[in-house]
Each structure stands twice: as structure tokens, then as C-alpha cells.
Amino acid sequence: MALYSEKVMDHFRNPRNMGKLDDADGIGEVGNAKCGDIMRMYIKVDDEGVITDCKFNTFGCGSAIATSSMATELIIGKPIDEALQLSNQAVVEALDGLPVHKIHCSVLAEEAVRAAVKDYYDRKGIAYDPAQFQFHNEEEEHGHTEE
Ligand code: FES
């Protein structure tokens, strides 16, 4: 069986929404200290609180590219609080799976979305529960990063 699903390969080869939004309403940047990969997510939010656009930049592995690409597709058109609920498992499922040692890459995508939402809330002065933005502990979540 192939290590990576066709969807993963597709999003890796043809990433959706890659780039930068100059007029972003929220920007989230997260990194994984172990593998050194970095992901930045930009969101544009309308007056109704709906994400109208999203772009990402990833300095990271193929799975980081594929998961951030899929994450942008999953949150565009969604209310911001729904985007906040996006889990890395949902991203992995949408990609028809990832090898176990690459799951931490999807965690990075989930965290980048949440960091962008947090930045949006901060900019707008919207109150939130800081517990919502406790990012995963790298030691327990990221496991091995060797190829
Ligand atoms: Fe670091 Fe994939 S995000 S190896």
C-alpha cells in the first residue's frame, strides 16, 4: 500500500491557497521545535464573522504542506468559531489518512488555524477563554519526526 494517499499527494503537489494575504484579519504562526517546521496561516473575516479567504505559507515537510492546504479548504466559508473547532483528525480524515509518524504535521495545521483565529480575536478585542488556545505540548504530541 502506498505510504501516502492520493489526496495527500495531490495537495502536496498542487497546494490550494498557498501564499500570503496582505490584508489579513488574523495571522497565526506556529512551529514544531523538533522538526523545525514552521507554518503561517492568514485569514480574512467578513462582518458576519465568516472566513472569506485563507492562505498559508509552510516552511516544512510535504505532509505539512498537504495538511495546511486541506485546512484552508476546510475553513474557507465557515464561521470563525467553527474554524476554531477544526481538529487535526478532521484534516487527516479529509486527506484519507496520514502515516502515524506524520500526524504531528497535521497538528501544526490545526494549531496554525487556531493561532490565526486568536490573532483575529485579539485584533478585534473579542473576549475568549485562553484555555481554548493552549497549544499541544510538543513532547507528548509530536513524537518522532525522523523520516
Ligand atoms: Fe515537521 Fe512534518 S511538520 S516533519
Backbone and ligand atoms as CSV (ligand in chain L), in Angstrom:
chain,resi,resn,atom,element,x,y,z
A,1,MET,N,N,0.836,-1.197,0.000
A,1,MET,CA,C,0.000,0.000,0.000
A,1,MET,C,C,0.877,1.256,0.000
A,2,ALA,N,N,0.452,2.235,-0.738
A,2,ALA,CA,C,1.236,3.469,-0.786
A,2,ALA,C,C,1.265,4.122,0.596
A,3,LEU,N,N,2.380,4.724,0.891
A,3,LEU,CA,C,2.538,5.379,2.191
A,3,LEU,C,C,1.585,6.571,2.323
A,4,TYR,N,N,1.437,7.285,1.218
A,4,TYR,CA,C,0.591,8.486,1.236
A,4,TYR,C,C,-0.614,8.301,0.324
A,5,SER,N,N,-1.751,8.803,0.779
A,5,SER,CA,C,-2.966,8.710,-0.040
A,5,SER,C,C,-2.832,9.621,-1.268
A,6,GLU,N,N,-3.694,9.353,-2.237
A,6,GLU,CA,C,-3.684,10.205,-3.434
A,6,GLU,C,C,-3.999,11.650,-3.087
A,7,LYS,N,N,-4.893,11.813,-2.121
A,7,LYS,CA,C,-5.261,13.189,-1.731
A,7,LYS,C,C,-4.068,13.923,-1.124
A,8,VAL,N,N,-3.306,13.213,-0.294
A,8,VAL,CA,C,-2.113,13.843,0.290
A,8,VAL,C,C,-1.160,14.260,-0.827
A,9,MET,N,N,-0.943,13.343,-1.776
A,9,MET,CA,C,-0.016,13.643,-2.877
A,9,MET,C,C,-0.533,14.813,-3.706
A,10,ASP,N,N,-1.848,14.831,-3.919
A,10,ASP,CA,C,-2.440,15.908,-4.713
A,10,ASP,C,C,-2.247,17.265,-4.017
A,11,HIS,N,N,-2.553,17.301,-2.718
A,11,HIS,CA,C,-2.424,18.592,-2.005
A,11,HIS,C,C,-0.962,18.989,-1.818
A,12,PHE,N,N,-0.091,17.988,-1.813
A,12,PHE,CA,C,1.336,18.300,-1.719
A,12,PHE,C,C,1.841,18.866,-3.050
A,13,ARG,N,N,1.400,18.236,-4.146
A,13,ARG,CA,C,1.882,18.688,-5.457
A,13,ARG,C,C,1.198,19.961,-5.925
A,14,ASN,N,N,-0.087,20.075,-5.582
A,14,ASN,CA,C,-0.861,21.260,-6.012
A,14,ASN,C,C,-1.512,21.911,-4.809
A,15,PRO,N,N,-0.717,22.510,-3.952
A,15,PRO,CA,C,-1.305,23.083,-2.731
A,15,PRO,C,C,-2.335,24.159,-3.067
A,16,ARG,N,N,-3.465,24.084,-2.344
A,16,ARG,CA,C,-4.504,25.112,-2.529
A,16,ARG,C,C,-4.198,26.271,-1.583
A,17,ASN,N,N,-4.468,27.442,-2.059
A,17,ASN,CA,C,-4.391,28.652,-1.216
A,17,ASN,C,C,-3.015,28.867,-0.584
A,18,MET,N,N,-1.991,28.577,-1.351
A,18,MET,CA,C,-0.656,28.842,-0.819
A,18,MET,C,C,-0.304,30.297,-1.095
A,19,GLY,N,N,0.333,30.934,-0.142
A,19,GLY,CA,C,0.744,32.318,-0.329
A,19,GLY,C,C,0.440,33.135,0.902
A,20,LYS,N,N,0.125,34.388,0.658
A,20,LYS,CA,C,0.029,35.331,1.765
A,20,LYS,C,C,-1.158,36.256,1.502
A,21,LEU,N,N,-1.843,36.677,2.551
A,21,LEU,CA,C,-2.910,37.668,2.386
A,21,LEU,C,C,-2.403,38.980,2.958
A,22,ASP,N,N,-2.262,39.978,2.097
A,22,ASP,CA,C,-1.735,41.258,2.577
A,22,ASP,C,C,-2.699,41.953,3.532
A,23,ASP,N,N,-3.999,41.740,3.318
A,23,ASP,CA,C,-4.989,42.427,4.164
A,23,ASP,C,C,-5.652,41.449,5.136
A,24,ALA,N,N,-4.855,40.528,5.652
A,24,ALA,CA,C,-5.409,39.509,6.560
A,24,ALA,C,C,-5.983,40.147,7.822
A,25,ASP,N,N,-7.048,39.534,8.353
A,25,ASP,CA,C,-7.622,39.968,9.627
A,25,ASP,C,C,-7.036,39.190,10.795
A,26,GLY,N,N,-6.355,38.106,10.473
A,26,GLY,CA,C,-5.707,37.318,11.517
A,26,GLY,C,C,-4.567,36.528,10.910
A,27,ILE,N,N,-3.448,36.473,11.631
A,27,ILE,CA,C,-2.293,35.705,11.156
A,27,ILE,C,C,-1.809,34.829,12.304
A,28,GLY,N,N,-1.632,33.558,12.008
A,28,GLY,CA,C,-1.130,32.652,13.044
A,28,GLY,C,C,0.142,31.987,12.579
A,29,GLU,N,N,1.134,31.991,13.444
A,29,GLU,CA,C,2.365,31.288,13.091
A,29,GLU,C,C,2.702,30.304,14.192
A,30,VAL,N,N,2.942,29.082,13.793
A,30,VAL,CA,C,3.312,28.053,14.767
A,30,VAL,C,C,4.495,27.272,14.223
A,31,GLY,N,N,5.186,26.617,15.128
A,31,GLY,CA,C,6.327,25.821,14.706
A,31,GLY,C,C,6.435,24.571,15.555
A,32,ASN,N,N,7.105,23.617,15.023
A,32,ASN,CA,C,7.397,22.400,15.775
A,32,ASN,C,C,8.881,22.414,16.102
A,33,ALA,N,N,9.178,22.500,17.387
A,33,ALA,CA,C,10.569,22.649,17.804
A,33,ALA,C,C,11.420,21.452,17.403
A,34,LYS,N,N,10.797,20.298,17.291
A,34,LYS,CA,C,11.586,19.091,16.995
A,34,LYS,C,C,12.036,19.026,15.547
A,35,CYS,N,N,11.101,19.212,14.629
A,35,CYS,CA,C,11.486,19.087,13.222
A,35,CYS,C,C,11.876,20.438,12.639
A,36,GLY,N,N,11.534,21.521,13.347
A,36,GLY,CA,C,11.925,22.854,12.885
A,36,GLY,C,C,10.993,23.423,11.837
A,37,ASP,N,N,9.892,22.720,11.549
A,37,ASP,CA,C,8.973,23.211,10.533
A,37,ASP,C,C,8.119,24.355,11.071
A,38,ILE,N,N,7.796,25.268,10.167
A,38,ILE,CA,C,7.041,26.462,10.547
A,38,ILE,C,C,5.869,26.618,9.593
A,39,MET,N,N,4.737,27.024,10.144
A,39,MET,CA,C,3.548,27.224,9.323
A,39,MET,C,C,2.910,28.561,9.666
A,40,ARG,N,N,2.527,29.278,8.635
A,40,ARG,CA,C,1.854,30.556,8.880
A,40,ARG,C,C,0.522,30.553,8.138
A,41,MET,N,N,-0.522,30.939,8.832
A,41,MET,CA,C,-1.871,30.923,8.275
A,41,MET,C,C,-2.462,32.333,8.320
A,42,TYR,N,N,-3.049,32.749,7.201
A,42,TYR,CA,C,-3.676,34.072,7.113
A,42,TYR,C,C,-5.172,33.883,6.909
A,43,ILE,N,N,-5.989,34.634,7.652
A,43,ILE,CA,C,-7.435,34.546,7.412
A,43,ILE,C,C,-8.022,35.935,7.180
A,44,LYS,N,N,-9.034,35.959,6.329
A,44,LYS,CA,C,-9.804,37.173,6.061
A,44,LYS,C,C,-11.217,36.884,6.553
A,45,VAL,N,N,-11.756,37.769,7.370
A,45,VAL,CA,C,-13.050,37.508,8.003
A,45,VAL,C,C,-14.004,38.666,7.700
A,46,ASP,N,N,-15.240,38.336,7.294
A,46,ASP,CA,C,-16.191,39.420,6.971
A,46,ASP,C,C,-16.931,39.889,8.228
A,47,ASP,N,N,-17.862,40.834,8.042
A,47,ASP,CA,C,-18.554,41.435,9.195
A,47,ASP,C,C,-19.425,40.432,9.943
A,48,GLU,N,N,-19.818,39.375,9.243
A,48,GLU,CA,C,-20.637,38.338,9.894
A,48,GLU,C,C,-19.788,37.303,10.627
A,49,GLY,N,N,-18.470,37.491,10.583
A,49,GLY,CA,C,-17.597,36.522,11.253
A,49,GLY,C,C,-17.360,35.266,10.436
A,50,VAL,N,N,-17.522,35.388,9.115
A,50,VAL,CA,C,-17.291,34.232,8.244
A,50,VAL,C,C,-15.929,34.391,7.563
A,51,ILE,N,N,-15.203,33.299,7.503
A,51,ILE,CA,C,-13.884,33.327,6.856
A,51,ILE,C,C,-14.083,33.334,5.339
A,52,THR,N,N,-13.707,34.421,4.723
A,52,THR,CA,C,-13.934,34.547,3.277
A,52,THR,C,C,-12.698,34.140,2.484
A,53,ASP,N,N,-11.552,34.173,3.120
A,53,ASP,CA,C,-10.341,33.764,2.410
A,53,ASP,C,C,-9.295,33.296,3.431
A,54,CYS,N,N,-8.415,32.472,2.954
A,54,CYS,CA,C,-7.387,31.922,3.839
A,54,CYS,C,C,-6.209,31.505,2.970
A,55,LYS,N,N,-5.027,31.842,3.412
A,55,LYS,CA,C,-3.835,31.389,2.697
A,55,LYS,C,C,-2.808,30.905,3.716
A,56,PHE,N,N,-1.878,30.122,3.218
A,56,PHE,CA,C,-0.859,29.619,4.145
A,56,PHE,C,C,0.517,29.646,3.496
A,57,ASN,N,N,1.498,29.691,4.361
A,57,ASN,CA,C,2.888,29.505,3.967
A,57,ASN,C,C,3.476,28.478,4.902
A,58,THR,N,N,4.133,27.506,4.361
A,58,THR,CA,C,4.723,26.482,5.208
A,58,THR,C,C,6.177,26.284,4.838
A,59,PHE,N,N,7.014,26.379,5.833
A,59,PHE,CA,C,8.409,26.014,5.660
A,59,PHE,C,C,8.524,24.663,6.333
A,60,GLY,N,N,8.182,23.641,5.578
A,60,GLY,CA,C,8.129,22.348,6.230
A,60,GLY,C,C,8.006,21.203,5.259
A,61,CYS,N,N,7.680,20.064,5.802
A,61,CYS,CA,C,7.666,18.820,5.032
A,61,CYS,C,C,6.443,18.741,4.124
A,62,GLY,N,N,6.394,17.711,3.308
A,62,GLY,CA,C,5.281,17.518,2.382
A,62,GLY,C,C,3.948,17.364,3.096
A,63,SER,N,N,3.956,16.673,4.222
A,63,SER,CA,C,2.706,16.492,4.960
A,63,SER,C,C,2.243,17.805,5.585
A,64,ALA,N,N,3.183,18.637,5.958
A,64,ALA,CA,C,2.813,19.958,6.484
A,64,ALA,C,C,2.150,20.779,5.382
A,65,ILE,N,N,2.672,20.663,4.168
A,65,ILE,CA,C,2.083,21.387,3.036
A,65,ILE,C,C,0.679,20.845,2.747
A,66,ALA,N,N,0.561,19.518,2.674
A,66,ALA,CA,C,-0.737,18.912,2.354
A,66,ALA,C,C,-1.777,19.219,3.432
A,67,THR,N,N,-1.377,19.155,4.696
A,67,THR,CA,C,-2.369,19.386,5.754
A,67,THR,C,C,-2.753,20.857,5.840
A,68,SER,N,N,-1.804,21.755,5.601
A,68,SER,CA,C,-2.215,23.164,5.652
A,68,SER,C,C,-3.086,23.509,4.460
A,69,SER,N,N,-2.770,22.923,3.295
A,69,SER,CA,C,-3.608,23.140,2.121
A,69,SER,C,C,-5.037,22.670,2.386
A,70,MET,N,N,-5.168,21.460,2.928
A,70,MET,CA,C,-6.506,20.932,3.229
A,70,MET,C,C,-7.198,21.775,4.300
A,71,ALA,N,N,-6.449,22.218,5.295
A,71,ALA,CA,C,-7.051,23.029,6.365
A,71,ALA,C,C,-7.662,24.313,5.787
A,72,THR,N,N,-6.972,24.931,4.836
A,72,THR,CA,C,-7.539,26.169,4.258
A,72,THR,C,C,-8.857,25.855,3.563
A,73,GLU,N,N,-8.906,24.724,2.842
A,73,GLU,CA,C,-10.144,24.367,2.140
A,73,GLU,C,C,-11.272,24.101,3.127
A,74,LEU,N,N,-10.930,23.545,4.275
A,74,LEU,CA,C,-11.967,23.182,5.243
A,74,LEU,C,C,-12.520,24.401,5.981
A,75,ILE,N,N,-11.769,25.472,6.057
A,75,ILE,CA,C,-12.283,26.610,6.856
A,75,ILE,C,C,-12.797,27.776,6.011
A,76,ILE,N,N,-12.437,27.832,4.737
A,76,ILE,CA,C,-12.968,28.933,3.913
A,76,ILE,C,C,-14.484,28.767,3.804
A,77,GLY,N,N,-15.197,29.862,4.070
A,77,GLY,CA,C,-16.661,29.832,4.002
A,77,GLY,C,C,-17.308,29.449,5.328
A,78,LYS,N,N,-16.478,29.145,6.323
A,78,LYS,CA,C,-17.021,28.734,7.632
A,78,LYS,C,C,-17.001,29.908,8.612
A,79,PRO,N,N,-17.959,29.918,9.558
A,79,PRO,CA,C,-17.886,30.906,10.637
A,79,PRO,C,C,-16.607,30.674,11.444
A,80,ILE,N,N,-16.085,31.758,11.969
A,80,ILE,CA,C,-14.787,31.676,12.638
A,80,ILE,C,C,-14.794,30.702,13.818
A,81,ASP,N,N,-15.924,30.641,14.542
A,81,ASP,CA,C,-15.925,29.742,15.697
A,81,ASP,C,C,-15.956,28.281,15.268
A,82,GLU,N,N,-16.461,28.040,14.067
A,82,GLU,CA,C,-16.420,26.666,13.540
A,82,GLU,C,C,-14.989,26.297,13.148
A,83,ALA,N,N,-14.274,27.268,12.583
A,83,ALA,CA,C,-12.879,27.029,12.192
A,83,ALA,C,C,-12.048,26.684,13.422
A,84,LEU,N,N,-12.428,27.303,14.518
A,84,LEU,CA,C,-11.718,27.071,15.774
A,84,LEU,C,C,-11.856,25.612,16.233
A,85,GLN,N,N,-12.936,24.987,15.816
A,85,GLN,CA,C,-13.172,23.581,16.210
A,85,GLN,C,C,-12.441,22.588,15.307
A,86,LEU,N,N,-11.830,23.099,14.249
A,86,LEU,CA,C,-11.172,22.187,13.304
A,86,LEU,C,C,-10.090,21.387,14.030
A,87,SER,N,N,-10.212,20.098,13.944
A,87,SER,CA,C,-9.222,19.249,14.618
A,87,SER,C,C,-8.248,18.689,13.599
A,88,ASN,N,N,-7.093,18.317,14.084
A,88,ASN,CA,C,-6.131,17.701,13.162
A,88,ASN,C,C,-6.667,16.378,12.631
A,89,GLN,N,N,-7.496,15.696,13.438
A,89,GLN,CA,C,-8.083,14.433,12.949
A,89,GLN,C,C,-8.980,14.689,11.746
A,90,ALA,N,N,-9.729,15.807,11.785
A,90,ALA,CA,C,-10.615,16.128,10.661
A,90,ALA,C,C,-9.795,16.383,9.401
A,91,VAL,N,N,-8.650,17.037,9.574
A,91,VAL,CA,C,-7.777,17.311,8.425
A,91,VAL,C,C,-7.224,15.992,7.882
A,92,VAL,N,N,-6.788,15.124,8.790
A,92,VAL,CA,C,-6.231,13.827,8.380
A,92,VAL,C,C,-7.301,12.996,7.657
A,93,GLU,N,N,-8.514,13.001,8.198
A,93,GLU,CA,C,-9.595,12.243,7.554
A,93,GLU,C,C,-9.894,12.786,6.170
A,94,ALA,N,N,-9.911,14.099,6.056
A,94,ALA,CA,C,-10.202,14.711,4.751
A,94,ALA,C,C,-9.131,14.351,3.727
A,95,LEU,N,N,-7.947,14.022,4.217
A,95,LEU,CA,C,-6.853,13.641,3.315
A,95,LEU,C,C,-6.764,12.120,3.136
A,96,ASP,N,N,-7.743,11.410,3.654
A,96,ASP,CA,C,-7.746,9.940,3.603
A,96,ASP,C,C,-6.560,9.334,4.348
A,97,GLY,N,N,-6.158,10.001,5.429
A,97,GLY,CA,C,-5.148,9.434,6.306
A,97,GLY,C,C,-3.741,9.949,6.078
A,98,LEU,N,N,-2.937,9.745,7.113
A,98,LEU,CA,C,-1.503,10.088,7.068
A,98,LEU,C,C,-0.760,8.991,7.814
A,99,PRO,N,N,0.468,8.711,7.449
A,99,PRO,CA,C,1.240,7.756,8.248
A,99,PRO,C,C,1.365,8.260,9.689
A,100,VAL,N,N,1.399,7.338,10.625
A,100,VAL,CA,C,1.405,7.708,12.047
A,100,VAL,C,C,2.503,8.704,12.383
A,101,HIS,N,N,3.690,8.499,11.827
A,101,HIS,CA,C,4.793,9.390,12.197
A,101,HIS,C,C,4.661,10.768,11.543
A,102,LYS,N,N,3.570,10.990,10.779
A,102,LYS,CA,C,3.337,12.296,10.163
A,102,LYS,C,C,2.121,13.005,10.767
A,103,ILE,N,N,1.526,12.392,11.773
A,103,ILE,CA,C,0.340,13.005,12.382
A,103,ILE,C,C,0.683,14.370,12.981
A,104,HIS,N,N,1.888,14.488,13.522
A,104,HIS,CA,C,2.241,15.770,14.153
A,104,HIS,C,C,2.207,16.926,13.153
A,105,CYS,N,N,2.362,16.632,11.873
A,105,CYS,CA,C,2.305,17.687,10.850
A,105,CYS,C,C,0.884,18.252,10.777
A,106,SER,N,N,-0.107,17.367,10.959
A,106,SER,CA,C,-1.493,17.843,10.928
A,106,SER,C,C,-1.814,18.648,12.183
A,107,VAL,N,N,-1.131,18.327,13.274
A,107,VAL,CA,C,-1.312,19.112,14.499
A,107,VAL,C,C,-0.857,20.546,14.257
A,108,LEU,N,N,0.204,20.666,13.489
A,108,LEU,CA,C,0.714,22.005,13.163
A,108,LEU,C,C,-0.350,22.801,12.378
A,109,ALA,N,N,-1.036,22.125,11.464
A,109,ALA,CA,C,-2.078,22.807,10.670
A,109,ALA,C,C,-3.227,23.262,11.564
A,110,GLU,N,N,-3.643,22.383,12.463
A,110,GLU,CA,C,-4.723,22.741,13.398
A,110,GLU,C,C,-4.301,23.943,14.243
A,111,GLU,N,N,-3.091,23.910,14.724
A,111,GLU,CA,C,-2.622,24.988,15.600
A,111,GLU,C,C,-2.452,26.300,14.837
A,112,ALA,N,N,-2.052,26.214,13.574
A,112,ALA,CA,C,-1.889,27.440,12.784
A,112,ALA,C,C,-3.240,28.124,12.592
A,113,VAL,N,N,-4.283,27.322,12.348
A,113,VAL,CA,C,-5.634,27.888,12.201
A,113,VAL,C,C,-6.045,28.547,13.517
A,114,ARG,N,N,-5.833,27.836,14.616
A,114,ARG,CA,C,-6.248,28.392,15.908
A,114,ARG,C,C,-5.465,29.658,16.247
A,115,ALA,N,N,-4.182,29.662,15.908
A,115,ALA,CA,C,-3.374,30.856,16.186
A,115,ALA,C,C,-3.875,32.047,15.362
A,116,ALA,N,N,-4.321,31.787,14.136
A,116,ALA,CA,C,-4.849,32.876,13.300
A,116,ALA,C,C,-6.165,33.399,13.874
A,117,VAL,N,N,-7.002,32.482,14.379
A,117,VAL,CA,C,-8.273,32.899,14.991
A,117,VAL,C,C,-7.995,33.721,16.250
A,118,LYS,N,N,-7.029,33.279,17.025
A,118,LYS,CA,C,-6.670,34.018,18.243
A,118,LYS,C,C,-6.204,35.428,17.894
A,119,ASP,N,N,-5.395,35.521,16.854
A,119,ASP,CA,C,-4.914,36.836,16.431
A,119,ASP,C,C,-6.082,37.724,15.996
A,120,TYR,N,N,-7.040,37.118,15.303
A,120,TYR,CA,C,-8.239,37.857,14.880
A,120,TYR,C,C,-9.000,38.365,16.108
A,121,TYR,N,N,-9.224,37.500,17.087
A,121,TYR,CA,C,-9.918,37.898,18.313
A,121,TYR,C,C,-9.152,39.024,19.014
A,122,ASP,N,N,-7.841,38.894,19.084
A,122,ASP,CA,C,-7.028,39.916,19.753
A,122,ASP,C,C,-7.170,41.261,19.045
A,123,ARG,N,N,-7.083,41.220,17.720
A,123,ARG,CA,C,-7.181,42.478,16.959
A,123,ARG,C,C,-8.537,43.144,17.126
A,124,LYS,N,N,-9.587,42.329,17.203
A,124,LYS,CA,C,-10.958,42.856,17.302
A,124,LYS,C,C,-11.357,43.132,18.742
A,125,GLY,N,N,-10.524,42.750,19.678
A,125,GLY,CA,C,-10.868,42.943,21.087
A,125,GLY,C,C,-11.997,42.021,21.524
A,126,ILE,N,N,-12.118,40.856,20.872
A,126,ILE,CA,C,-13.157,39.886,21.225
A,126,ILE,C,C,-12.645,39.015,22.374
A,127,ALA,N,N,-13.458,38.922,23.422
A,127,ALA,CA,C,-13.044,38.138,24.599
A,127,ALA,C,C,-13.102,36.642,24.293
A,128,TYR,N,N,-12.193,35.897,24.863
A,128,TYR,CA,C,-12.198,34.441,24.690
A,128,TYR,C,C,-11.574,33.780,25.903
A,129,ASP,N,N,-11.801,32.517,25.977
A,129,ASP,CA,C,-11.234,31.737,27.066
A,129,ASP,C,C,-9.823,31.290,26.657
A,130,PRO,N,N,-8.782,31.780,27.338
A,130,PRO,CA,C,-7.410,31.430,26.937
A,130,PRO,C,C,-7.177,29.923,26.884
A,131,ALA,N,N,-7.982,29.170,27.631
A,131,ALA,CA,C,-7.811,27.712,27.628
A,131,ALA,C,C,-8.053,27.124,26.238
A,132,GLN,N,N,-8.839,27.859,25.426
A,132,GLN,CA,C,-9.097,27.391,24.060
A,132,GLN,C,C,-7.834,27.405,23.207
A,133,PHE,N,N,-6.870,28.182,23.667
A,133,PHE,CA,C,-5.684,28.372,22.833
A,133,PHE,C,C,-4.427,27.798,23.458
A,134,GLN,N,N,-4.631,26.787,24.271
A,134,GLN,CA,C,-3.461,26.099,24.790
A,134,GLN,C,C,-2.998,25.111,23.736
A,135,PHE,N,N,-1.850,25.391,23.194
A,135,PHE,CA,C,-1.379,24.541,22.117
A,135,PHE,C,C,-0.776,23.261,22.674
A,136,HIS,N,N,-0.751,22.265,21.806
A,136,HIS,CA,C,-0.295,20.950,22.236
A,136,HIS,C,C,1.127,21.005,22.765
A,137,ASN,N,N,1.326,20.180,23.755
A,137,ASN,CA,C,2.678,20.040,24.269
A,137,ASN,C,C,3.492,19.222,23.282
A,138,GLU,N,N,4.563,19.831,22.810
A,138,GLU,CA,C,5.342,19.162,21.760
A,138,GLU,C,C,5.826,17.772,22.165
A,139,GLU,N,N,6.247,17.659,23.399
A,139,GLU,CA,C,6.793,16.367,23.823
A,139,GLU,C,C,5.768,15.256,23.692
A,140,GLU,N,N,4.513,15.567,24.093
A,140,GLU,CA,C,3.546,14.474,24.087
A,140,GLU,C,C,2.876,14.288,22.729
A,141,GLU,N,N,2.807,15.344,21.928
A,141,GLU,CA,C,2.037,15.233,20.689
A,141,GLU,C,C,2.882,14.922,19.462
A,142,HIS,N,N,4.095,15.379,19.455
A,142,HIS,CA,C,4.790,15.336,18.183
A,142,HIS,C,C,5.581,14.067,17.913
A,143,GLY,N,N,5.887,13.357,18.980
A,143,GLY,CA,C,6.525,12.066,18.777
A,143,GLY,C,C,7.798,12.164,17.962
A,144,HIS,N,N,8.029,11.145,17.193
A,144,HIS,CA,C,9.253,11.115,16.403
A,144,HIS,C,C,9.063,11.853,15.100
A,145,THR,N,N,10.090,12.545,14.712
A,145,THR,CA,C,9.958,13.306,13.470
A,145,THR,C,C,10.928,12.816,12.413
A,146,GLU,N,N,11.674,11.795,12.761
A,146,GLU,CA,C,12.622,11.307,11.755
A,146,GLU,C,C,11.857,10.714,10.589
A,147,GLU,N,N,12.445,10.833,9.439
A,147,GLU,CA,C,11.811,10.275,8.241
A,147,GLU,C,C,11.933,8.772,8.239
L,1,FES,FE1,FE,7.661,18.681,10.757
L,1,FES,FE2,FE,6.051,17.456,9.100
L,1,FES,S1,S,5.681,19.277,10.195
L,1,FES,S2,S,8.023,16.792,9.748
